[in-house]
Amino acid sequence: MYQPPAEETQGLYERKAFNEHYGGYPEMYYLITNGDLSKYKEVDKWKTDDFFFWAEYLLRKRLVENIK
């Protein structure tokens, strides 16, 4: 079960600010393209359902892999 951090650290503050500024879509593209954002036009051709399936999969996979 997710437990929020006890205190707001500098890292937490910066991650929140980053997400508020850019939103979630750039991170989805980043994960789908494996960091090679020159491929974003190729990803733009995907069906919306495919994009969101793989983006959610990769986001959740990263979260699960980072659980201590």
PyMOL Python script that loads the backbone (N, CA, C, O; Angstrom):
from pymol import cmd

cmd.read_pdbstr("""\
ATOM      1  N   MET A   1       0.839  -1.183   0.000  1.00  0.00           N
ATOM      2  CA  MET A   1       0.000   0.000   0.000  1.00  0.00           C
ATOM      3  C   MET A   1       0.885   1.248   0.000  1.00  0.00           C
ATOM      4  O   MET A   1       1.900   1.301   0.695  1.00  0.00           O
ATOM      5  N   TYR A   2       0.498   2.222  -0.767  1.00  0.00           N
ATOM      6  CA  TYR A   2       1.269   3.468  -0.871  1.00  0.00           C
ATOM      7  C   TYR A   2       1.174   4.264   0.420  1.00  0.00           C
ATOM      8  O   TYR A   2       0.094   4.442   0.983  1.00  0.00           O
ATOM      9  N   GLN A   3       2.327   4.739   0.877  1.00  0.00           N
ATOM     10  CA  GLN A   3       2.361   5.614   2.034  1.00  0.00           C
ATOM     11  C   GLN A   3       3.100   6.885   1.632  1.00  0.00           C
ATOM     12  O   GLN A   3       4.244   6.823   1.183  1.00  0.00           O
ATOM     13  N   PRO A   4       2.454   8.033   1.791  1.00  0.00           N
ATOM     14  CA  PRO A   4       3.117   9.282   1.422  1.00  0.00           C
ATOM     15  C   PRO A   4       4.313   9.556   2.336  1.00  0.00           C
ATOM     16  O   PRO A   4       4.340   9.112   3.484  1.00  0.00           O
ATOM     17  N   PRO A   5       5.290  10.281   1.823  1.00  0.00           N
ATOM     18  CA  PRO A   5       6.452  10.609   2.654  1.00  0.00           C
ATOM     19  C   PRO A   5       6.037  11.410   3.892  1.00  0.00           C
ATOM     20  O   PRO A   5       5.072  12.174   3.862  1.00  0.00           O
ATOM     21  N   ALA A   6       6.779  11.221   4.962  1.00  0.00           N
ATOM     22  CA  ALA A   6       6.466  11.902   6.215  1.00  0.00           C
ATOM     23  C   ALA A   6       6.698  13.404   6.115  1.00  0.00           C
ATOM     24  O   ALA A   6       5.996  14.185   6.756  1.00  0.00           O
ATOM     25  N   GLU A   7       7.674  13.809   5.319  1.00  0.00           N
ATOM     26  CA  GLU A   7       7.970  15.232   5.185  1.00  0.00           C
ATOM     27  C   GLU A   7       8.228  15.565   3.721  1.00  0.00           C
ATOM     28  O   GLU A   7       8.578  14.692   2.926  1.00  0.00           O
ATOM     29  N   GLU A   8       8.056  16.809   3.383  1.00  0.00           N
ATOM     30  CA  GLU A   8       8.299  17.232   2.008  1.00  0.00           C
ATOM     31  C   GLU A   8       9.777  17.569   1.856  1.00  0.00           C
ATOM     32  O   GLU A   8      10.258  18.567   2.391  1.00  0.00           O
ATOM     33  N   THR A   9      10.481  16.728   1.124  1.00  0.00           N
ATOM     34  CA  THR A   9      11.905  16.937   0.883  1.00  0.00           C
ATOM     35  C   THR A   9      12.090  17.819  -0.356  1.00  0.00           C
ATOM     36  O   THR A   9      11.131  18.087  -1.080  1.00  0.00           O
ATOM     37  N   GLN A  10      13.301  18.260  -0.589  1.00  0.00           N
ATOM     38  CA  GLN A  10      13.602  19.057  -1.779  1.00  0.00           C
ATOM     39  C   GLN A  10      13.296  18.256  -3.043  1.00  0.00           C
ATOM     40  O   GLN A  10      12.754  18.790  -4.011  1.00  0.00           O
ATOM     41  N   GLY A  11      13.646  16.968  -3.026  1.00  0.00           N
ATOM     42  CA  GLY A  11      13.372  16.119  -4.185  1.00  0.00           C
ATOM     43  C   GLY A  11      11.886  15.997  -4.465  1.00  0.00           C
ATOM     44  O   GLY A  11      11.462  16.075  -5.618  1.00  0.00           O
ATOM     45  N   LEU A  12      11.092  15.805  -3.423  1.00  0.00           N
ATOM     46  CA  LEU A  12       9.644  15.708  -3.583  1.00  0.00           C
ATOM     47  C   LEU A  12       9.084  17.020  -4.130  1.00  0.00           C
ATOM     48  O   LEU A  12       8.251  17.019  -5.036  1.00  0.00           O
ATOM     49  N   TYR A  13       9.545  18.130  -3.576  1.00  0.00           N
ATOM     50  CA  TYR A  13       9.104  19.442  -4.049  1.00  0.00           C
ATOM     51  C   TYR A  13       9.426  19.626  -5.532  1.00  0.00           C
ATOM     52  O   TYR A  13       8.575  20.069  -6.303  1.00  0.00           O
ATOM     53  N   GLU A  14      10.649  19.286  -5.929  1.00  0.00           N
ATOM     54  CA  GLU A  14      11.056  19.456  -7.326  1.00  0.00           C
ATOM     55  C   GLU A  14      10.272  18.545  -8.263  1.00  0.00           C
ATOM     56  O   GLU A  14       9.912  18.963  -9.363  1.00  0.00           O
ATOM     57  N   ARG A  15       9.999  17.302  -7.846  1.00  0.00           N
ATOM     58  CA  ARG A  15       9.210  16.386  -8.680  1.00  0.00           C
ATOM     59  C   ARG A  15       7.795  16.904  -8.863  1.00  0.00           C
ATOM     60  O   ARG A  15       7.238  16.825  -9.958  1.00  0.00           O
ATOM     61  N   LYS A  16       7.212  17.435  -7.797  1.00  0.00           N
ATOM     62  CA  LYS A  16       5.863  18.000  -7.892  1.00  0.00           C
ATOM     63  C   LYS A  16       5.842  19.202  -8.825  1.00  0.00           C
ATOM     64  O   LYS A  16       4.941  19.330  -9.655  1.00  0.00           O
ATOM     65  N   ALA A  17       6.824  20.080  -8.693  1.00  0.00           N
ATOM     66  CA  ALA A  17       6.898  21.267  -9.546  1.00  0.00           C
ATOM     67  C   ALA A  17       7.101  20.863 -11.013  1.00  0.00           C
ATOM     68  O   ALA A  17       6.483  21.441 -11.908  1.00  0.00           O
ATOM     69  N   PHE A  18       7.953  19.888 -11.254  1.00  0.00           N
ATOM     70  CA  PHE A  18       8.210  19.402 -12.610  1.00  0.00           C
ATOM     71  C   PHE A  18       6.924  18.864 -13.222  1.00  0.00           C
ATOM     72  O   PHE A  18       6.589  19.191 -14.361  1.00  0.00           O
ATOM     73  N   ASN A  19       6.204  18.037 -12.464  1.00  0.00           N
ATOM     74  CA  ASN A  19       4.965  17.454 -12.968  1.00  0.00           C
ATOM     75  C   ASN A  19       3.900  18.508 -13.211  1.00  0.00           C
ATOM     76  O   ASN A  19       3.164  18.423 -14.194  1.00  0.00           O
ATOM     77  N   GLU A  20       3.802  19.493 -12.341  1.00  0.00           N
ATOM     78  CA  GLU A  20       2.825  20.562 -12.535  1.00  0.00           C
ATOM     79  C   GLU A  20       3.151  21.374 -13.784  1.00  0.00           C
ATOM     80  O   GLU A  20       2.246  21.818 -14.491  1.00  0.00           O
ATOM     81  N   HIS A  21       4.426  21.568 -14.053  1.00  0.00           N
ATOM     82  CA  HIS A  21       4.836  22.364 -15.210  1.00  0.00           C
ATOM     83  C   HIS A  21       4.623  21.604 -16.524  1.00  0.00           C
ATOM     84  O   HIS A  21       4.070  22.158 -17.474  1.00  0.00           O
ATOM     85  N   TYR A  22       5.057  20.344 -16.584  1.00  0.00           N
ATOM     86  CA  TYR A  22       5.026  19.591 -17.837  1.00  0.00           C
ATOM     87  C   TYR A  22       3.832  18.659 -17.975  1.00  0.00           C
ATOM     88  O   TYR A  22       3.456  18.308 -19.094  1.00  0.00           O
ATOM     89  N   GLY A  23       3.235  18.254 -16.878  1.00  0.00           N
ATOM     90  CA  GLY A  23       2.145  17.298 -16.949  1.00  0.00           C
ATOM     91  C   GLY A  23       2.667  15.889 -17.194  1.00  0.00           C
ATOM     92  O   GLY A  23       3.876  15.657 -17.171  1.00  0.00           O
ATOM     93  N   GLY A  24       1.767  14.961 -17.426  1.00  0.00           N
ATOM     94  CA  GLY A  24       2.136  13.564 -17.556  1.00  0.00           C
ATOM     95  C   GLY A  24       2.500  13.103 -18.951  1.00  0.00           C
ATOM     96  O   GLY A  24       3.226  12.121 -19.107  1.00  0.00           O
ATOM     97  N   TYR A  25       2.007  13.795 -19.974  1.00  0.00           N
ATOM     98  CA  TYR A  25       2.207  13.303 -21.339  1.00  0.00           C
ATOM     99  C   TYR A  25       3.673  13.241 -21.769  1.00  0.00           C
ATOM    100  O   TYR A  25       4.063  12.240 -22.371  1.00  0.00           O
ATOM    101  N   PRO A  26       4.495  14.229 -21.504  1.00  0.00           N
ATOM    102  CA  PRO A  26       5.902  14.100 -21.909  1.00  0.00           C
ATOM    103  C   PRO A  26       6.583  12.878 -21.286  1.00  0.00           C
ATOM    104  O   PRO A  26       7.406  12.231 -21.933  1.00  0.00           O
ATOM    105  N   GLU A  27       6.247  12.564 -20.043  1.00  0.00           N
ATOM    106  CA  GLU A  27       6.846  11.391 -19.401  1.00  0.00           C
ATOM    107  C   GLU A  27       6.387  10.105 -20.080  1.00  0.00           C
ATOM    108  O   GLU A  27       7.160   9.156 -20.211  1.00  0.00           O
ATOM    109  N   MET A  28       5.129  10.076 -20.509  1.00  0.00           N
ATOM    110  CA  MET A  28       4.621   8.908 -21.229  1.00  0.00           C
ATOM    111  C   MET A  28       5.389   8.721 -22.539  1.00  0.00           C
ATOM    112  O   MET A  28       5.804   7.610 -22.869  1.00  0.00           O
ATOM    113  N   TYR A  29       5.572   9.802 -23.272  1.00  0.00           N
ATOM    114  CA  TYR A  29       6.353   9.716 -24.517  1.00  0.00           C
ATOM    115  C   TYR A  29       7.780   9.283 -24.223  1.00  0.00           C
ATOM    116  O   TYR A  29       8.347   8.467 -24.949  1.00  0.00           O
ATOM    117  N   TYR A  30       8.353   9.821 -23.177  1.00  0.00           N
ATOM    118  CA  TYR A  30       9.725   9.488 -22.808  1.00  0.00           C
ATOM    119  C   TYR A  30       9.862   7.989 -22.530  1.00  0.00           C
ATOM    120  O   TYR A  30      10.811   7.354 -22.989  1.00  0.00           O
ATOM    121  N   LEU A  31       8.923   7.436 -21.788  1.00  0.00           N
ATOM    122  CA  LEU A  31       8.978   6.014 -21.470  1.00  0.00           C
ATOM    123  C   LEU A  31       8.740   5.152 -22.703  1.00  0.00           C
ATOM    124  O   LEU A  31       9.451   4.172 -22.924  1.00  0.00           O
ATOM    125  N   ILE A  32       7.756   5.508 -23.496  1.00  0.00           N
ATOM    126  CA  ILE A  32       7.437   4.714 -24.681  1.00  0.00           C
ATOM    127  C   ILE A  32       8.593   4.704 -25.679  1.00  0.00           C
ATOM    128  O   ILE A  32       8.870   3.681 -26.305  1.00  0.00           O
ATOM    129  N   THR A  33       9.257   5.834 -25.824  1.00  0.00           N
ATOM    130  CA  THR A  33      10.368   5.914 -26.785  1.00  0.00           C
ATOM    131  C   THR A  33      11.687   5.488 -26.166  1.00  0.00           C
ATOM    132  O   THR A  33      12.734   5.585 -26.806  1.00  0.00           O
ATOM    133  N   ASN A  34      11.646   5.014 -24.922  1.00  0.00           N
ATOM    134  CA  ASN A  34      12.853   4.594 -24.205  1.00  0.00           C
ATOM    135  C   ASN A  34      13.889   5.716 -24.164  1.00  0.00           C
ATOM    136  O   ASN A  34      15.091   5.474 -24.285  1.00  0.00           O
ATOM    137  N   GLY A  35      13.407   6.936 -23.994  1.00  0.00           N
ATOM    138  CA  GLY A  35      14.294   8.092 -23.869  1.00  0.00           C
ATOM    139  C   GLY A  35      14.726   8.715 -25.180  1.00  0.00           C
ATOM    140  O   GLY A  35      15.401   9.745 -25.172  1.00  0.00           O
ATOM    141  N   ASP A  36      14.359   8.125 -26.303  1.00  0.00           N
ATOM    142  CA  ASP A  36      14.730   8.666 -27.621  1.00  0.00           C
ATOM    143  C   ASP A  36      13.546   9.455 -28.175  1.00  0.00           C
ATOM    144  O   ASP A  36      12.758   8.941 -28.969  1.00  0.00           O
ATOM    145  N   LEU A  37      13.436  10.703 -27.745  1.00  0.00           N
ATOM    146  CA  LEU A  37      12.272  11.504 -28.118  1.00  0.00           C
ATOM    147  C   LEU A  37      12.241  11.894 -29.588  1.00  0.00           C
ATOM    148  O   LEU A  37      11.268  12.494 -30.046  1.00  0.00           O
ATOM    149  N   SER A  38      13.286  11.565 -30.329  1.00  0.00           N
ATOM    150  CA  SER A  38      13.237  11.793 -31.781  1.00  0.00           C
ATOM    151  C   SER A  38      12.211  10.851 -32.429  1.00  0.00           C
ATOM    152  O   SER A  38      11.850  11.031 -33.592  1.00  0.00           O
ATOM    153  N   LYS A  39      11.746   9.849 -31.675  1.00  0.00           N
ATOM    154  CA  LYS A  39      10.752   8.894 -32.188  1.00  0.00           C
ATOM    155  C   LYS A  39       9.313   9.310 -31.866  1.00  0.00           C
ATOM    156  O   LYS A  39       8.385   8.545 -32.126  1.00  0.00           O
ATOM    157  N   TYR A  40       9.113  10.501 -31.308  1.00  0.00           N
ATOM    158  CA  TYR A  40       7.771  10.876 -30.869  1.00  0.00           C
ATOM    159  C   TYR A  40       6.782  10.954 -32.023  1.00  0.00           C
ATOM    160  O   TYR A  40       5.598  10.677 -31.829  1.00  0.00           O
ATOM    161  N   LYS A  41       7.233  11.325 -33.221  1.00  0.00           N
ATOM    162  CA  LYS A  41       6.308  11.393 -34.357  1.00  0.00           C
ATOM    163  C   LYS A  41       5.806  10.009 -34.744  1.00  0.00           C
ATOM    164  O   LYS A  41       4.667   9.858 -35.187  1.00  0.00           O
ATOM    165  N   GLU A  42       6.650   9.005 -34.580  1.00  0.00           N
ATOM    166  CA  GLU A  42       6.228   7.624 -34.831  1.00  0.00           C
ATOM    167  C   GLU A  42       5.156   7.208 -33.821  1.00  0.00           C
ATOM    168  O   GLU A  42       4.167   6.571 -34.180  1.00  0.00           O
ATOM    169  N   VAL A  43       5.362   7.572 -32.569  1.00  0.00           N
ATOM    170  CA  VAL A  43       4.396   7.243 -31.516  1.00  0.00           C
ATOM    171  C   VAL A  43       3.085   7.990 -31.742  1.00  0.00           C
ATOM    172  O   VAL A  43       2.018   7.461 -31.432  1.00  0.00           O
ATOM    173  N   ASP A  44       3.145   9.199 -32.272  1.00  0.00           N
ATOM    174  CA  ASP A  44       1.933   9.972 -32.564  1.00  0.00           C
ATOM    175  C   ASP A  44       1.007   9.255 -33.544  1.00  0.00           C
ATOM    176  O   ASP A  44      -0.188   9.546 -33.589  1.00  0.00           O
ATOM    177  N   LYS A  45       1.532   8.344 -34.310  1.00  0.00           N
ATOM    178  CA  LYS A  45       0.727   7.610 -35.293  1.00  0.00           C
ATOM    179  C   LYS A  45      -0.032   6.442 -34.658  1.00  0.00           C
ATOM    180  O   LYS A  45      -0.911   5.857 -35.291  1.00  0.00           O
ATOM    181  N   TRP A  46       0.302   6.103 -33.414  1.00  0.00           N
ATOM    182  CA  TRP A  46      -0.362   4.995 -32.738  1.00  0.00           C
ATOM    183  C   TRP A  46      -1.826   5.321 -32.467  1.00  0.00           C
ATOM    184  O   TRP A  46      -2.213   6.487 -32.391  1.00  0.00           O
ATOM    185  N   LYS A  47      -2.624   4.284 -32.324  1.00  0.00           N
ATOM    186  CA  LYS A  47      -3.998   4.458 -31.865  1.00  0.00           C
ATOM    187  C   LYS A  47      -3.944   4.938 -30.414  1.00  0.00           C
ATOM    188  O   LYS A  47      -3.045   4.561 -29.662  1.00  0.00           O
ATOM    189  N   THR A  48      -4.889   5.753 -30.036  1.00  0.00           N
ATOM    190  CA  THR A  48      -4.932   6.305 -28.675  1.00  0.00           C
ATOM    191  C   THR A  48      -4.946   5.200 -27.626  1.00  0.00           C
ATOM    192  O   THR A  48      -4.243   5.287 -26.619  1.00  0.00           O
ATOM    193  N   ASP A  49      -5.746   4.161 -27.861  1.00  0.00           N
ATOM    194  CA  ASP A  49      -5.817   3.052 -26.902  1.00  0.00           C
ATOM    195  C   ASP A  49      -4.456   2.398 -26.709  1.00  0.00           C
ATOM    196  O   ASP A  49      -4.079   2.076 -25.582  1.00  0.00           O
ATOM    197  N   ASP A  50      -3.718   2.197 -27.789  1.00  0.00           N
ATOM    198  CA  ASP A  50      -2.390   1.588 -27.696  1.00  0.00           C
ATOM    199  C   ASP A  50      -1.430   2.486 -26.921  1.00  0.00           C
ATOM    200  O   ASP A  50      -0.665   2.018 -26.077  1.00  0.00           O
ATOM    201  N   PHE A  51      -1.484   3.782 -27.221  1.00  0.00           N
ATOM    202  CA  PHE A  51      -0.605   4.724 -26.528  1.00  0.00           C
ATOM    203  C   PHE A  51      -0.832   4.665 -25.024  1.00  0.00           C
ATOM    204  O   PHE A  51       0.117   4.518 -24.254  1.00  0.00           O
ATOM    205  N   PHE A  52      -2.091   4.778 -24.608  1.00  0.00           N
ATOM    206  CA  PHE A  52      -2.375   4.813 -23.176  1.00  0.00           C
ATOM    207  C   PHE A  52      -2.143   3.466 -22.499  1.00  0.00           C
ATOM    208  O   PHE A  52      -1.742   3.429 -21.336  1.00  0.00           O
ATOM    209  N   PHE A  53      -2.386   2.360 -23.200  1.00  0.00           N
ATOM    210  CA  PHE A  53      -2.096   1.059 -22.606  1.00  0.00           C
ATOM    211  C   PHE A  53      -0.604   0.949 -22.283  1.00  0.00           C
ATOM    212  O   PHE A  53      -0.227   0.631 -21.155  1.00  0.00           O
ATOM    213  N   TRP A  54       0.239   1.216 -23.286  1.00  0.00           N
ATOM    214  CA  TRP A  54       1.678   1.047 -23.077  1.00  0.00           C
ATOM    215  C   TRP A  54       2.252   2.100 -22.131  1.00  0.00           C
ATOM    216  O   TRP A  54       3.164   1.807 -21.357  1.00  0.00           O
ATOM    217  N   ALA A  55       1.728   3.310 -22.189  1.00  0.00           N
ATOM    218  CA  ALA A  55       2.201   4.345 -21.273  1.00  0.00           C
ATOM    219  C   ALA A  55       1.882   3.972 -19.826  1.00  0.00           C
ATOM    220  O   ALA A  55       2.736   4.085 -18.947  1.00  0.00           O
ATOM    221  N   GLU A  56       0.650   3.526 -19.587  1.00  0.00           N
ATOM    222  CA  GLU A  56       0.280   3.131 -18.230  1.00  0.00           C
ATOM    223  C   GLU A  56       1.086   1.919 -17.779  1.00  0.00           C
ATOM    224  O   GLU A  56       1.531   1.859 -16.633  1.00  0.00           O
ATOM    225  N   TYR A  57       1.273   0.969 -18.662  1.00  0.00           N
ATOM    226  CA  TYR A  57       2.067  -0.216 -18.332  1.00  0.00           C
ATOM    227  C   TYR A  57       3.475   0.194 -17.882  1.00  0.00           C
ATOM    228  O   TYR A  57       3.958  -0.256 -16.843  1.00  0.00           O
ATOM    229  N   LEU A  58       4.115   1.041 -18.663  1.00  0.00           N
ATOM    230  CA  LEU A  58       5.491   1.438 -18.357  1.00  0.00           C
ATOM    231  C   LEU A  58       5.574   2.279 -17.084  1.00  0.00           C
ATOM    232  O   LEU A  58       6.518   2.137 -16.307  1.00  0.00           O
ATOM    233  N   LEU A  59       4.595   3.148 -16.868  1.00  0.00           N
ATOM    234  CA  LEU A  59       4.583   3.934 -15.629  1.00  0.00           C
ATOM    235  C   LEU A  59       4.429   3.031 -14.409  1.00  0.00           C
ATOM    236  O   LEU A  59       5.154   3.179 -13.425  1.00  0.00           O
ATOM    237  N   ARG A  60       3.492   2.104 -14.476  1.00  0.00           N
ATOM    238  CA  ARG A  60       3.269   1.197 -13.349  1.00  0.00           C
ATOM    239  C   ARG A  60       4.459   0.268 -13.147  1.00  0.00           C
ATOM    240  O   ARG A  60       4.838  -0.024 -12.013  1.00  0.00           O
ATOM    241  N   LYS A  61       5.046  -0.196 -14.241  1.00  0.00           N
ATOM    242  CA  LYS A  61       6.215  -1.074 -14.153  1.00  0.00           C
ATOM    243  C   LYS A  61       7.344  -0.364 -13.422  1.00  0.00           C
ATOM    244  O   LYS A  61       7.999  -0.951 -12.561  1.00  0.00           O
ATOM    245  N   ARG A  62       7.569   0.892 -13.763  1.00  0.00           N
ATOM    246  CA  ARG A  62       8.619   1.658 -13.096  1.00  0.00           C
ATOM    247  C   ARG A  62       8.321   1.815 -11.608  1.00  0.00           C
ATOM    248  O   ARG A  62       9.222   1.690 -10.778  1.00  0.00           O
ATOM    249  N   LEU A  63       7.062   2.088 -11.268  1.00  0.00           N
ATOM    250  CA  LEU A  63       6.695   2.225  -9.858  1.00  0.00           C
ATOM    251  C   LEU A  63       6.933   0.925  -9.093  1.00  0.00           C
ATOM    252  O   LEU A  63       7.491   0.939  -7.996  1.00  0.00           O
ATOM    253  N   VAL A  64       6.511  -0.190  -9.670  1.00  0.00           N
ATOM    254  CA  VAL A  64       6.678  -1.484  -9.000  1.00  0.00           C
ATOM    255  C   VAL A  64       8.155  -1.823  -8.841  1.00  0.00           C
ATOM    256  O   VAL A  64       8.565  -2.329  -7.796  1.00  0.00           O
ATOM    257  N   GLU A  65       8.948  -1.553  -9.855  1.00  0.00           N
ATOM    258  CA  GLU A  65      10.367  -1.874  -9.786  1.00  0.00           C
ATOM    259  C   GLU A  65      11.108  -1.023  -8.755  1.00  0.00           C
ATOM    260  O   GLU A  65      12.160  -1.424  -8.259  1.00  0.00           O
ATOM    261  N   ASN A  66      10.562   0.144  -8.434  1.00  0.00           N
ATOM    262  CA  ASN A  66      11.223   1.031  -7.480  1.00  0.00           C
ATOM    263  C   ASN A  66      10.743   0.868  -6.045  1.00  0.00           C
ATOM    264  O   ASN A  66      11.185   1.599  -5.159  1.00  0.00           O
ATOM    265  N   ILE A  67       9.846  -0.080  -5.806  1.00  0.00           N
ATOM    266  CA  ILE A  67       9.393  -0.331  -4.433  1.00  0.00           C
ATOM    267  C   ILE A  67      10.513  -1.021  -3.683  1.00  0.00           C
ATOM    268  O   ILE A  67      11.132  -1.961  -4.181  1.00  0.00           O
ATOM    269  N   LYS A  68      10.757  -0.547  -2.495  1.00  0.00           N
ATOM    270  CA  LYS A  68      11.832  -1.119  -1.674  1.00  0.00           C
ATOM    271  C   LYS A  68      11.293  -2.131  -0.709  1.00  0.00           C
ATOM    272  O   LYS A  68      12.055  -2.715   0.062  1.00  0.00           O
TER     273      LYS A  68
END
""", "prot")
cmd.dss("prot")
cmd.show_as("cartoon", "prot")
cmd.util.cbc("prot")
cmd.orient("prot")
